[in-house]
Amino acid sequence: MFKALIFDFDGLIVDTESTGYLTWKHLFARHGEDLPASLYAQVVGTDFDNAPYHPQRDLEQRLGRQLDWTSLEAERRAHEAELRKTLQTLPGVRDRLQEARQLGWKTAIASSSPRWWIDSWMSQLGISDQFDHFSTVDDTGKVKPDPSLYLHALAGLGVSAKEALVFEDSLNGLTAAIAAELRCIVAPGPMTKHMDFSKAWKRVQSLTEVSLRDL
């Protein structure tokens, strides 16, 4: 029987993955280059240092020169800050949190992002009190597809892998969940919908299609 529900964050609770991609696409366009979503999607669910693709390195290689990333990154983050003002929780997120509470399940976030990033969004979205535990890269020093974030969340919740269910949106996240021996339902976002999630326990269009009671 399930006793806990673990959420990924970026792209699953709020679509920060698409806004992040748009800022990079805009930056590439300023330099006369295109950035396909399928190329950038390799970094979704992890970080640039652990992904097979790095947009900074790619752009410099295309241009054949080094760029001032201190200035460019400051501009990109300012652009991202403007875009995030329009974002809200994705469909079904609040319903599943409420349903978990009604069933007596514990809830957690396991994210490759740092804690300050998660906290800033919890404040904006007003849902921090809906979670019993947070596991971030600050806790483990590792990001997905490494399973450490999920193992840390299980320990924090005090449940076994068999007692927890995971919601993910990325292939890196699914890989991490499987490595932690967790059952994972994938709700792909615009950045990841083209990926192969055949190893997921279930795949849905959004969390509105999930019923914890039925599970």
N, CA and C of each residue as an Amber inpcrd file, in Angstrom:
protein
   645
   0.8390000  -1.1970000   0.0000000   0.0000000   0.0000000   0.0000000
   0.8770000   1.2520000   0.0000000   0.5040000   2.2190000  -0.8190000
   1.2570000   3.4610000  -0.8650000   1.0430000   4.2660000   0.4160000
   2.1280000   4.8990000   0.8770000   2.0660000   5.7650000   2.0420000
   2.6450000   7.1480000   1.7670000   3.2650000   7.3160000   0.5910000
   3.9160000   8.5930000   0.2990000   3.9000000   8.9000000  -1.1950000
   3.9090000  10.1920000  -1.4850000   3.9080000  10.6810000  -2.8550000
   5.0570000  11.6680000  -3.0020000   5.9480000  11.3940000  -3.9590000
   7.1210000  12.2430000  -4.1720000   7.0150000  12.9230000  -5.5330000
   7.0950000  14.2420000  -5.5210000   7.0190000  15.0400000  -6.7320000
   8.4130000  15.4970000  -7.1740000   8.6690000  15.4370000  -8.4600000
   9.7260000  16.2450000  -9.0500000   9.2370000  17.6920000  -8.9570000
  10.0900000  18.6560000  -9.2650000   9.6080000  20.0400000  -9.2280000
   9.5570000  20.6810000 -10.6130000  10.7170000  21.0330000 -11.1600000
  10.7530000  21.7670000 -12.4310000  10.1190000  20.9550000 -13.5560000
   9.1150000  21.5390000 -14.1920000   8.4380000  20.8710000 -15.3010000
   7.3020000  19.9730000 -14.8710000   7.2070000  19.7030000 -13.5680000
   6.1630000  18.8110000 -13.0590000   5.1540000  19.5700000 -12.2030000
   5.6520000  20.3840000 -11.2810000   4.7690000  21.2110000 -10.4640000
   4.4910000  22.5430000 -11.1570000   5.5160000  23.1000000 -11.7740000
   5.3770000  24.3450000 -12.5320000   6.3100000  24.2460000 -13.7410000
   5.8940000  24.7780000 -14.8790000   6.6560000  24.5690000 -16.1150000
   7.8150000  25.5510000 -16.2580000   8.7640000  25.4510000 -15.3470000
   9.9670000  26.2740000 -15.4510000  10.8740000  25.7890000 -16.5760000
  10.7100000  24.5380000 -17.0070000  11.5610000  24.0110000 -18.0700000
  11.3280000  24.7570000 -19.3910000  10.0750000  25.0360000 -19.6980000
   9.7690000  25.7410000 -20.9430000  10.2680000  27.1810000 -20.9060000
  10.0910000  27.8540000 -19.7550000  10.5570000  29.2360000 -19.6670000
  12.0810000  29.2930000 -19.7280000  12.7320000  28.3300000 -19.0810000
  14.1880000  28.2770000 -19.1660000  14.6430000  28.0870000 -20.5960000
  13.9840000  27.1800000 -21.3070000  14.3200000  26.9550000 -22.7160000
  14.1050000  28.2090000 -23.5500000  13.0080000  28.9100000 -23.3260000
  12.7230000  30.1170000 -24.1120000  13.7900000  31.1760000 -23.9280000
  14.3390000  31.2850000 -22.7090000  15.3930000  32.2840000 -22.4990000
  16.6690000  31.8980000 -23.2480000  16.9650000  30.6090000 -23.2730000
  18.1400000  30.1570000 -24.0180000  17.9150000  30.2760000 -25.5260000
  16.7240000  29.9630000 -25.9700000  16.4080000  30.0920000 -27.3950000
  16.5460000  31.5560000 -27.8350000  16.0830000  32.4710000 -26.9920000
  16.2000000  33.8990000 -27.2840000  17.6700000  34.3170000 -27.3490000
  18.4720000  33.8140000 -26.4170000  19.8910000  34.1520000 -26.3960000
  20.5910000  33.6290000 -27.6530000  20.2790000  32.4000000 -28.0360000
  20.8600000  31.8370000 -29.2650000  20.4560000  32.6800000 -30.4690000
  19.1790000  33.0650000 -30.5380000  18.6810000  33.8430000 -31.6800000
  19.4020000  35.1800000 -31.7880000  19.7310000  35.7830000 -30.6580000
  20.4650000  37.0490000 -30.6620000  21.8250000  36.9060000 -31.3240000
  22.3490000  35.6870000 -31.3130000  23.6420000  35.4240000 -31.9320000
  23.4930000  34.7320000 -33.2870000  22.2740000  34.7570000 -33.8240000
  22.0280000  34.2140000 -35.1540000  21.9600000  32.7070000 -35.2150000
  21.6860000  32.0680000 -34.0860000  21.6350000  30.6080000 -34.0250000
  20.2770000  30.1340000 -33.5340000  19.9180000  28.9060000 -33.9280000
  18.6630000  28.3070000 -33.4820000  18.9500000  27.2380000 -32.4450000
  18.0690000  27.1010000 -31.4820000  18.2030000  26.0730000 -30.4480000
  16.9430000  25.2250000 -30.4450000  16.9540000  24.0540000 -31.0820000
  15.7790000  23.1790000 -31.0990000  15.4330000  22.6810000 -29.7060000
  14.1600000  22.5590000 -29.4430000  13.7150000  22.0710000 -28.1340000
  14.2380000  20.6690000 -27.8650000  14.3140000  19.8300000 -28.8940000
  14.7650000  18.4500000 -28.7140000  16.2240000  18.3890000 -28.2600000
  17.0150000  19.3840000 -28.6420000  18.4170000  19.4350000 -28.2310000
  18.5320000  19.8790000 -26.7750000  17.8120000  20.9330000 -26.4370000
  17.8540000  21.4570000 -25.0680000  17.2420000  20.4740000 -24.0730000
  16.3180000  19.6510000 -24.5140000  15.6000000  18.7330000 -23.6150000
  16.5210000  17.7560000 -22.9030000  17.7290000  17.5880000 -23.3930000
  18.6660000  16.6690000 -22.7530000  19.0660000  17.1260000 -21.3470000
  18.8990000  18.4220000 -21.0620000  19.2820000  18.9280000 -19.7370000
  18.1020000  18.9310000 -18.7650000  16.9020000  18.6430000 -19.2500000
  15.7160000  18.6730000 -18.3920000  15.8030000  17.5840000 -17.3320000
  15.6200000  17.9690000 -16.0780000  15.6530000  17.0220000 -14.9830000
  17.0100000  16.8460000 -14.3430000  18.0440000  17.4790000 -14.9150000
  19.3800000  17.3990000 -14.3450000  19.9970000  18.7890000 -14.4020000
  21.3280000  18.8950000 -14.4670000  21.9510000  20.2070000 -14.6380000
  22.9420000  20.1410000 -15.7880000  23.4440000  21.3050000 -16.1930000
  24.3070000  21.3600000 -17.3740000  25.5810000  20.5340000 -17.2100000
  26.1280000  20.4960000 -15.9980000  27.3860000  19.7880000 -15.7830000
  27.2360000  18.2790000 -15.8780000  26.0170000  17.7740000 -15.6910000
  25.7900000  16.3260000 -15.7200000  25.0130000  15.8650000 -16.9460000
  24.6420000  16.7800000 -17.8030000  23.8810000  16.4410000 -19.0060000
  24.8230000  16.2740000 -20.1980000  24.4040000  15.5110000 -21.1930000
  25.2440000  15.3440000 -22.3860000  25.2860000  16.5980000 -23.2650000
  24.4210000  17.5610000 -22.9430000  24.3790000  18.8000000 -23.7280000
  24.5640000  20.0020000 -22.8110000  25.3660000  20.9840000 -23.2740000
  25.6160000  22.1990000 -22.5030000  25.4210000  23.4000000 -23.4380000
  24.3730000  24.2110000 -23.2370000  24.0890000  25.2980000 -24.1820000
  25.2010000  26.3390000 -24.2860000  25.8750000  26.6380000 -23.1780000
  26.9670000  27.6130000 -23.2560000  28.0840000  27.1080000 -24.1610000
  28.4680000  25.8620000 -23.9300000  29.5400000  25.2710000 -24.7420000
  29.1200000  25.1560000 -26.2040000  27.8790000  24.7860000 -26.4350000
  27.3770000  24.6410000 -27.7970000  27.4180000  25.9710000 -28.5460000
  26.9480000  27.0440000 -27.9120000  26.9120000  28.3390000 -28.5820000
  28.3140000  28.8340000 -28.8920000  29.2230000  28.6630000 -27.9680000
  30.6030000  29.1040000 -28.2230000  31.2390000  28.3060000 -29.3630000
  30.9460000  27.0150000 -29.4110000  31.4950000  26.1940000 -30.4880000
  30.9330000  26.6130000 -31.8370000  29.6600000  26.9440000 -31.8660000
  29.0560000  27.3940000 -33.1210000  29.6560000  28.7100000 -33.5940000
  29.8970000  29.6120000 -32.6450000  30.4120000  30.9400000 -32.9930000
  31.9270000  30.9680000 -33.1460000  32.5880000  29.9600000 -32.6000000
  34.0340000  29.8990000 -32.7030000  34.7510000  30.8980000 -31.8230000
  34.1130000  31.3060000 -30.7400000  34.7420000  32.2690000 -29.8250000
  34.1140000  32.1680000 -28.4380000  34.8290000  32.7080000 -27.4530000
  34.3200000  32.7260000 -26.0890000  33.3850000  33.9110000 -25.8960000
  32.4300000  33.7600000 -25.0000000  31.4520000  34.8090000 -24.7320000
  31.5410000  35.2490000 -23.2790000  31.0340000  36.4390000 -23.0140000
  31.0120000  36.9840000 -21.6550000  29.7750000  36.4440000 -20.9440000
  29.9230000  35.2940000 -20.2900000  28.7690000  34.6380000 -19.6860000
  28.2900000  35.3200000 -18.4160000  29.1360000  36.0980000 -17.7920000
  28.6800000  36.8470000 -16.6150000  27.5780000  37.8110000 -17.0100000
  27.8020000  38.5280000 -18.0950000  26.8100000  39.4810000 -18.5890000
  25.6080000  38.7780000 -19.2140000  25.8690000  37.7840000 -20.0460000
  24.7840000  37.0930000 -20.7460000  23.8780000  36.3410000 -19.7740000
  24.4710000  35.7180000 -18.7680000  23.6620000  34.9640000 -17.8100000
  22.8090000  35.9010000 -16.9590000  23.3410000  37.0760000 -16.6350000
  22.5580000  38.0560000 -15.8790000  21.3450000  38.5020000 -16.6930000
  21.5390000  38.7240000 -17.9920000  20.4350000  39.1130000 -18.8700000
  19.4310000  37.9810000 -19.0120000  19.9370000  36.7620000 -19.1490000
  19.0330000  35.6100000 -19.3070000  18.1890000  35.4050000 -18.0530000
  18.7950000  35.5260000 -16.8930000  18.0580000  35.3430000 -15.6420000
  17.0150000  36.4540000 -15.4400000  17.3400000  37.6580000 -15.8840000
  16.3640000  38.7420000 -15.7950000  15.1610000  38.4410000 -16.6880000
  15.4310000  37.9050000 -17.8690000  14.3730000  37.5010000 -18.7900000
  13.5280000  36.3860000 -18.1710000  14.2040000  35.4320000 -17.5430000
  13.5140000  34.3160000 -16.9070000  12.6360000  34.7960000 -15.7470000
  13.1340000  35.7820000 -15.0030000  12.3730000  36.3240000 -13.8720000
  11.0760000  36.9640000 -14.3490000  11.1120000  37.5870000 -15.5030000
   9.8970000  38.1820000 -16.0580000   8.9110000  37.1160000 -16.4880000
   9.4060000  36.0680000 -17.1250000   8.5390000  34.9930000 -17.5980000
   7.8970000  34.2280000 -16.4440000   8.6210000  34.0500000 -15.3530000
   8.0970000  33.2530000 -14.2450000   6.9120000  33.9000000 -13.5500000
   6.7450000  35.2140000 -13.7170000   5.6420000  35.9160000 -13.0810000
   4.2880000  35.4060000 -13.5670000   4.2660000  34.8140000 -14.7490000
   3.0080000  34.3520000 -15.3440000   2.7030000  32.8930000 -15.0100000
   3.6300000  32.2080000 -14.3500000   3.4830000  30.7670000 -14.1460000
   2.6970000  30.4250000 -12.8850000   1.9150000  29.3560000 -12.9860000
   1.1620000  28.8020000 -11.8610000   1.3790000  27.2860000 -11.8380000
   0.8740000  26.6360000 -10.8160000   1.0050000  25.1870000 -10.7560000
   0.3190000  24.5540000 -11.9640000   0.9060000  23.4780000 -12.4390000
   0.3540000  22.7770000 -13.5940000  -0.9260000  22.0230000 -13.2210000
  -1.7720000  21.7320000 -14.2050000  -3.0560000  21.0710000 -13.9320000
  -2.8990000  19.7650000 -13.1440000  -3.7120000  19.6240000 -12.1250000
  -3.7400000  18.3970000 -11.3430000  -2.8200000  18.3810000 -10.1390000
  -1.8610000  19.2920000 -10.0620000  -0.8950000  19.2780000  -8.9560000
  -1.5890000  19.4860000  -7.6120000  -2.3630000  20.5490000  -7.5140000
  -3.0260000  20.8480000  -6.2390000  -4.0670000  19.7830000  -5.8850000
  -4.7190000  19.2280000  -6.9020000  -5.7060000  18.1740000  -6.6500000
  -5.0390000  16.9300000  -6.0670000  -3.8770000  16.5720000  -6.6160000
  -3.1850000  15.3770000  -6.1220000  -2.6250000  15.6060000  -4.7190000
  -2.1930000  16.8200000  -4.4340000  -1.7250000  17.1290000  -3.0860000
  -2.8740000  17.0260000  -2.0820000  -4.0100000  17.5530000  -2.4610000
  -5.1750000  17.4890000  -1.5810000  -5.6260000  16.0440000  -1.3850000
  -5.6110000  15.2780000  -2.4590000  -6.0230000  13.8790000  -2.3810000
  -5.0650000  13.0810000  -1.4930000  -3.7670000  13.3640000  -1.6020000
  -2.7880000  12.6780000  -0.7650000  -3.0350000  12.9650000   0.7050000
  -3.3430000  14.2080000   1.0170000  -3.6400000  14.5750000   2.4000000
  -4.8700000  13.8290000   2.9060000  -5.8880000  13.7410000   2.0720000
  -7.1250000  13.0590000   2.4600000  -6.8900000  11.5650000   2.7130000
  -5.9330000  10.9970000   1.9910000  -5.6260000   9.5720000   2.1400000
  -4.6040000   9.3090000   3.2450000  -4.0530000  10.3830000   3.8000000
  -3.0620000  10.2250000   4.8540000  -1.6660000   9.9340000   4.3500000
  -1.4080000  10.2080000   3.0560000  -0.0790000   9.9990000   2.5010000
   0.8340000  11.1570000   2.8520000   2.1080000  10.8640000   3.0770000
   3.1160000  11.9060000   3.2110000   3.5130000  12.3970000   1.8210000
   3.9850000  13.6390000   1.7410000   4.3510000  14.1990000   0.4430000
   5.7360000  14.8450000   0.5110000   6.4320000  14.8060000  -0.6120000
   7.7840000  15.3730000  -0.6660000   8.0920000  15.8770000  -2.0660000
   9.1090000  16.7150000  -2.1450000   9.6930000  17.1310000  -3.4150000
  11.1150000  16.6020000  -3.4570000  11.4980000  16.0020000  -4.5850000
  12.8760000  15.5660000  -4.8190000  13.3290000  16.2250000  -6.1160000
  14.1850000  17.2170000  -6.0060000  14.5340000  18.0490000  -7.1530000
  16.0370000  18.2070000  -7.3230000  16.4760000  18.2360000  -8.5740000
  17.8780000  18.4970000  -8.8870000  18.2490000  19.9670000  -8.6970000
  17.2600000  20.8060000  -8.4690000  17.5110000  22.2360000  -8.2600000
  17.9670000  22.4830000  -6.8230000  18.6040000  23.6310000  -6.5680000
  18.9980000  23.9730000  -5.1970000  17.8030000  24.3910000  -4.3580000
  17.9740000  24.3650000  -3.0390000  16.8620000  24.6650000  -2.1360000
  16.3650000  26.0950000  -2.2850000  17.2510000  27.0720000  -2.5390000
  16.7960000  28.4540000  -2.6540000  15.8090000  28.6100000  -3.8070000
  16.0270000  27.8480000  -4.8750000  15.1400000  27.9040000  -6.0410000
  13.7630000  27.3370000  -5.6790000  13.7560000  26.2040000  -5.0040000
  12.4980000  25.5890000  -4.5820000  11.7590000  26.5030000  -3.6150000
  12.4750000  27.0600000  -2.6450000  11.8420000  27.9400000  -1.6570000
  11.2250000  29.1670000  -2.3010000  11.9040000  29.7190000  -3.3050000
  11.3600000  30.9120000  -3.9710000  10.0500000  30.6000000  -4.6660000
   9.9420000  29.4100000  -5.2290000   8.7080000  29.0120000  -5.8940000
   7.6190000  28.6250000  -4.8970000   8.0170000  27.9950000  -3.8050000
   7.0330000  27.6550000  -2.7770000   6.3600000  28.9250000  -2.2630000
   7.1470000  29.9930000  -2.1250000   6.6050000  31.2700000  -1.6800000
   5.6640000  31.8580000  -2.7180000   6.0750000  31.8130000  -3.9910000
   5.2440000  32.3840000  -5.0580000   3.9430000  31.6050000  -5.2360000
   4.0270000  30.2920000  -5.1570000   2.8570000  29.4480000  -5.4070000
   2.0040000  29.2300000  -4.1630000   2.5880000  29.4740000  -2.9980000
   1.8360000  29.3340000  -1.7530000   1.4940000  27.9010000  -1.4030000
   2.4070000  26.9540000  -1.6640000   2.1030000  25.5460000  -1.3950000
   3.1450000  24.8740000  -0.5100000   4.0080000  25.6440000   0.1280000
   5.0710000  25.0320000   0.9270000   4.5250000  24.1650000   2.0560000
   3.3520000  24.5370000   2.5880000   2.7790000  23.7690000   3.7020000
   2.1460000  22.4560000   3.2510000   2.1770000  22.2010000   1.9480000
   1.6010000  20.9680000   1.4230000   2.6060000  19.8180000   1.3810000
   3.8500000  20.1030000   1.7570000   4.8970000  19.0810000   1.6730000
   5.5100000  18.8030000   3.0390000   5.7520000  17.5220000   3.3000000
   6.3610000  17.1040000   4.5600000   7.8800000  17.1090000   4.4980000
   8.4240000  17.0830000   3.2820000   9.8800000  16.9470000   3.1500000
  10.3340000  17.5120000   1.8050000  11.5800000  18.0180000   1.7870000
  12.2090000  18.5100000   0.5590000  13.5940000  17.8900000   0.4380000
  13.8940000  17.3040000  -0.7010000  15.2360000  16.8190000  -1.0160000
  15.7260000  17.5710000  -2.2420000  16.8640000  18.2370000  -2.1170000
  17.4160000  19.0000000  -3.2360000  18.8870000  18.6430000  -3.4170000
  19.4930000  19.1840000  -4.4500000  20.9120000  18.9390000  -4.7070000
  21.7670000  19.3840000  -3.5320000  21.2790000  20.3240000  -2.7350000
  22.0270000  20.7590000  -1.5480000  22.1600000  19.6340000  -0.5270000
  21.2330000  18.7050000  -0.5460000  21.2460000  17.6140000   0.4280000
  22.1550000  16.4610000   0.0210000  22.2230000  16.1880000  -1.2740000
  22.9560000  15.0040000  -1.7250000  24.2240000  15.3270000  -2.5090000
  24.2900000  16.5270000  -3.0860000  25.4330000  16.8720000  -3.9160000
  25.3860000  16.2160000  -5.2840000  24.2990000  15.5020000  -5.5540000
  24.1460000  14.8180000  -6.8310000  22.7760000  15.1300000  -7.4220000
  22.6750000  15.0400000  -8.7310000  21.4150000  15.3280000  -9.4270000
  20.9670000  14.1040000 -10.2120000  19.7150000  14.1070000 -10.6030000
  19.2000000  13.0360000 -11.4520000  19.9730000  13.0320000 -12.7830000
  20.2440000  11.8800000 -13.3660000  19.6260000  10.5640000 -13.1560000
  20.1770000   9.7460000 -11.9870000  21.0860000  10.2970000 -11.1910000
  21.5230000   9.6040000  -9.9850000  20.3170000   9.4420000  -9.0510000
  20.1650000   8.2900000  -8.4020000  18.9810000   8.0470000  -7.5580000
  19.0470000   8.6600000  -6.1670000  20.1470000   9.3360000  -5.8190000
  20.3610000   9.7850000  -4.4420000  19.2650000  10.7110000  -3.9290000
  18.7180000  11.5590000  -4.7750000  17.6530000  12.4660000  -4.3350000
  16.4190000  11.6910000  -3.8880000  16.0890000  10.6480000  -4.6070000
  14.9230000   9.8500000  -4.2260000  15.2000000   9.0020000  -2.9850000
  16.4050000   8.5040000  -2.8680000  16.7620000   7.7380000  -1.6690000
  16.7520000   8.6490000  -0.4400000  17.2000000   9.8780000  -0.6090000
  17.1790000  10.8540000   0.4790000  15.7410000  11.1820000   0.8790000
  14.8670000  11.3230000  -0.1170000  13.4580000  11.6110000   0.1670000
  12.7890000  10.4650000   0.9080000  13.0870000   9.2380000   0.5090000
  12.5190000   8.0740000   1.1940000  12.9380000   8.0610000   2.6610000
  14.2130000   8.3320000   2.9140000  14.7020000   8.3580000   4.2880000
  14.0370000   9.4760000   5.0810000  13.8690000  10.6260000   4.4400000
  13.2500000  11.7580000   5.1100000  11.7830000  11.5180000   5.4350000
  11.1140000  10.7820000   4.5890000   9.7010000  10.4740000   4.8030000
   9.5060000   9.2620000   5.7150000  10.5500000   8.4740000   5.8470000
  10.4490000   7.2800000   6.6800000   9.6400000   6.1720000   6.0540000
   9.7510000   6.0230000   4.7250000   9.0140000   4.9760000   4.0160000
   9.9760000   4.1940000   3.1290000   9.5360000   3.0270000   2.7110000
  10.3360000   2.2180000   1.7930000   9.9650000   2.5570000   0.3490000
  10.7800000   2.0810000  -0.5810000  10.5060000   2.3280000  -1.9920000
   9.1600000   1.7440000  -2.4250000   8.7850000   0.6110000  -1.8400000
   7.5250000  -0.0330000  -2.1950000   6.3150000   0.7730000  -1.7110000
   6.5490000   1.6570000  -0.7470000   5.4530000   2.4300000  -0.1650000
   5.3100000   3.8180000  -0.7650000   6.1540000   4.1490000  -1.7510000
   6.1460000   5.5020000  -2.3170000   5.8760000   5.4820000  -3.8190000
   5.2190000   6.5190000  -4.2730000   4.9200000   6.7280000  -5.6810000
   5.5620000   8.0350000  -6.1220000   6.1070000   8.0550000  -7.3340000
   6.7920000   9.2380000  -7.8500000   6.0590000   9.8180000  -9.0510000
   6.0080000  11.1470000  -9.1090000   5.5370000  11.8740000 -10.2940000
   6.7450000  12.5510000 -10.9380000   6.9340000  12.3230000 -12.2240000
   8.0570000  12.9100000 -12.9610000   7.6080000  13.4310000 -14.3200000
   8.4750000  14.2400000 -14.9350000   8.1900000  14.7280000 -16.2860000
   9.3620000  14.5110000 -17.2310000  10.5160000  14.0770000 -16.7130000
  11.7160000  13.9750000 -17.5400000  12.2820000  12.5630000 -17.5740000
  13.0850000  12.2960000 -18.5870000  13.7390000  10.9970000 -18.7120000
  14.8150000  10.8430000 -17.6400000  15.5190000  11.9250000 -17.3200000
  16.5110000  11.8620000 -16.2460000  15.8470000  11.5290000 -14.9180000
  14.6700000  12.1020000 -14.6910000  13.9400000  11.8310000 -13.4600000
  13.4380000  10.4100000 -13.3940000  12.9080000   9.9190000 -14.5090000
  12.4290000   8.5340000 -14.5570000  13.5690000   7.5620000 -14.3020000
  14.7160000   7.8200000 -14.9070000  15.8800000   6.9580000 -14.7160000
  16.2830000   6.9110000 -13.2430000  16.2510000   8.0640000 -12.5770000
  16.5900000   8.1330000 -11.1560000  15.5860000   7.3470000 -10.3130000
  14.3010000   7.5000000 -10.6390000  13.2600000   6.7960000  -9.8830000
  13.3890000   5.2830000 -10.0330000  13.6480000   4.8240000 -11.2400000
  13.8000000   3.3920000 -11.4790000  15.0130000   2.8580000 -10.7250000
  16.0990000   3.6250000 -10.7200000  17.3120000   3.2030000 -10.0120000
  17.0640000   3.1000000  -8.5090000  16.1270000   3.9120000  -8.0040000
  15.7640000   3.8630000  -6.5830000  14.6720000   2.8370000  -6.3190000
  14.2950000   2.0760000  -7.3570000  13.2780000   1.0170000  -7.2770000
  11.9010000   1.5730000  -6.9130000  11.6050000   2.7480000  -7.4470000
  10.3160000   3.4000000  -7.2090000   9.4080000   3.2560000  -8.4220000
   8.1220000   3.1700000  -8.1780000   7.1520000   3.2090000  -9.2640000
   6.9250000   4.6650000  -9.6430000   6.9570000   4.9330000 -10.9300000
   6.9570000   6.3150000 -11.4100000   5.8910000   6.5350000 -12.4730000
   5.0630000   7.5430000 -12.2390000   4.1010000   7.9960000 -13.2370000
   4.6840000   9.2400000 -13.8990000   4.7710000   9.2220000 -15.2080000
   5.3630000  10.3420000 -15.9490000   4.2740000  11.1580000 -16.6240000
   4.3320000  12.4690000 -16.3930000   3.4530000  13.4220000 -17.0760000
   4.3580000  14.3700000 -17.8550000   4.7180000  14.0190000 -19.0950000
   5.6870000  14.8310000 -19.8380000   5.1730000  16.2460000 -20.0980000
   6.1070000  17.1840000 -20.1610000   5.7710000  18.5550000 -20.5040000
   6.1240000  18.8370000 -21.9520000   5.9770000  20.0780000 -22.4010000
   6.2950000  20.4390000 -23.7800000   7.7250000  20.1060000 -24.1810000
   8.6550000  20.1510000 -23.2120000  10.0540000  19.8960000 -23.5020000
  10.3960000  18.4200000 -23.5890000   9.5660000  17.5580000 -23.0280000
   9.9310000  16.1370000 -22.9170000   8.9320000  15.1780000 -23.5620000
   7.8660000  15.6910000 -24.1190000   6.8080000  14.8140000 -24.6290000
   7.2550000  13.9210000 -25.7740000   8.3780000  14.2760000 -26.4250000
   8.8730000  13.4660000 -27.5460000   9.7390000  12.2990000 -27.0830000
  10.0350000  12.2230000 -25.7840000  10.9710000  11.2220000 -25.2760000
  10.3010000   9.8710000 -25.0340000  11.1280000   8.8410000 -24.9360000
  10.6450000   7.4680000 -24.7370000  10.4910000   7.1970000 -23.2450000
   9.2470000   7.1170000 -22.7920000   8.9610000   6.8260000 -21.3880000
   8.3360000   5.4440000 -21.2210000   8.7140000   4.5250000 -22.0850000
   8.1160000   3.1850000 -22.0590000   8.4410000   2.4300000 -20.7730000
   9.4830000   2.8440000 -20.0460000   9.8550000   2.1610000 -18.8000000
   9.0970000   2.7100000 -17.5870000   8.2910000   3.7310000 -17.8020000
   7.5140000   4.2920000 -16.6940000   6.4200000   3.3170000 -16.2710000
   6.0340000   3.3860000 -15.0180000   4.9330000   2.5620000 -14.5260000
   3.6550000   2.9450000 -15.2640000   3.4410000   4.2510000 -15.4110000
   2.3350000   4.7700000 -16.2050000   2.7680000   6.0870000 -16.8470000
   2.1620000   6.4120000 -17.9740000   2.3700000   7.7070000 -18.6120000
   1.0170000   8.3670000 -18.8010000   0.9190000   9.6450000 -18.4190000
  -0.3330000  10.3900000 -18.5360000  -0.0540000  11.7240000 -19.2050000
  -1.1040000  12.3520000 -19.6970000  -0.9610000  13.6690000 -20.3130000
  -0.7390000  14.7490000 -19.2570000  -1.4190000  14.6130000 -18.1340000
  -1.2600000  15.5490000 -17.0200000  -1.6920000  14.8470000 -15.7360000
  -1.4250000  15.4580000 -14.6080000  -1.7980000  14.8500000 -13.3310000
  -3.2990000  14.8670000 -13.0940000  -4.0500000  15.5410000 -13.9440000
  -5.5120000  15.4870000 -13.8400000  -6.0450000  14.0930000 -14.1570000
  -5.2520000  13.2870000 -14.8460000  -5.6760000  11.9450000 -15.2320000
  -5.4010000  10.9020000 -14.1390000  -4.7540000  11.3180000 -13.0700000
  -4.3540000  10.3840000 -12.0220000  -5.3440000  10.4170000 -10.8670000
  -5.7080000   9.2510000 -10.3630000  -6.5270000   9.1460000  -9.1620000
  -5.7670000   8.3050000  -8.1390000  -5.3200000   8.9370000  -7.0620000
  -4.6000000   8.1920000  -6.0230000  -5.4750000   7.1280000  -5.3950000
  -6.7550000   7.4100000  -5.2690000  -7.6890000   6.4400000  -4.6910000
  -7.7430000   5.1700000  -5.5420000  -7.7990000   5.3440000  -6.8400000
  -7.8380000   4.1860000  -7.7340000  -6.5370000   3.3910000  -7.6660000
  -5.4240000   4.0950000  -7.5190000  -4.1410000   3.3970000  -7.4210000
  -4.0620000   2.5580000  -6.1760000
